[in-house]
Amino acid sequence: MAIHLRQICLVASELEPVVRDLEALLSINVCHVDPEVAHFGLENALLPVGSKFIEVVAPIQTGTAAGRFLERRGGDGGYMVICQVPDLEEQASVRARAAANKVRVAYEADRGSWNIMQLHPRDMGAAFLEVDWDQQADMTGNWQPAGGSGWKDKVSTEVVSDILAVELQSENPEALAARWAAVTGEPVVDDGGQILVRLANAELRFVAAATGTGESLSALDLLVEDSTRLSEQARSRGLPMEGNQILIGGVRLNLVNRATT
């Protein structure tokens, strides 16, 4: 399997509150701020979770795609599943499968040693799928959306150490899973009643949405190393936890203790 999850993007109406909650709750650090997203009317911050990233973006002007997303959704939420492939041939294969399944390319940029391809969320369903390639092809290291490799000294894995899964919800999760499987080239797997598409280093899980809520990126599964410290931070921030779940930025964080994996 060649497609690796590297980053999840959340959209927030205000950047700072969501970033501060993530930093405090998960004991992770902002590693990169990309001034180029201003071209899209946005500001952002990236925070590493092991060798993957949570990005938060927020509109800084009217008429942005992210702003329209917030209006449609009625608040913050999950926006993009961002992946990396080791070579341009694999990226071209994803593009060809997308075209065969009538999924449009929403944005593409060839920057020489880095090629970006974003597939349209209305066609994919639930979220953008971005598939990037860069010349170094280091699936746990260099990552151009985070500025290269300078993020490594910002990594803290004392409380959380990995993003294990992304949850995508739909009123028809089977159809949504079939579409993502067709584009990624990975099969749909029924794992004890869970509908999954397995990437090289993470799972995409497809679940039923409550009637009328529509398709969305609804949750992340995080590998937790220190649940006591995380719970203490949640209480100190006034962030309500229900069982092993907490809501930040319109997305549920499912907390998976290492001892249970």
Secondary structure, DSSP 8 states (H G I E B T S, - for coil): ---EEEEEEEE-SSHHHHHHHHHHHHT----B--GGGGGGTEEEEEEEETTEEEEEEEESSTT-HHHHHHHHHTS-EEEEEEEE-SSHHHHHHHHHHHHHTT--EEEEEE-SSEEEEEE-HHHHSSSEEEEEEETT--TTS-BGGGTBSGGGGG---SSEEEEEEEEEEESSHHHHHHHHHHHHT--EEEETTEEEEE-SS-EEEEEE--TTS-SEEEEEEEEES-HHHHHHHHHHHT--EETTEEEETTEEEEEEEGGG-
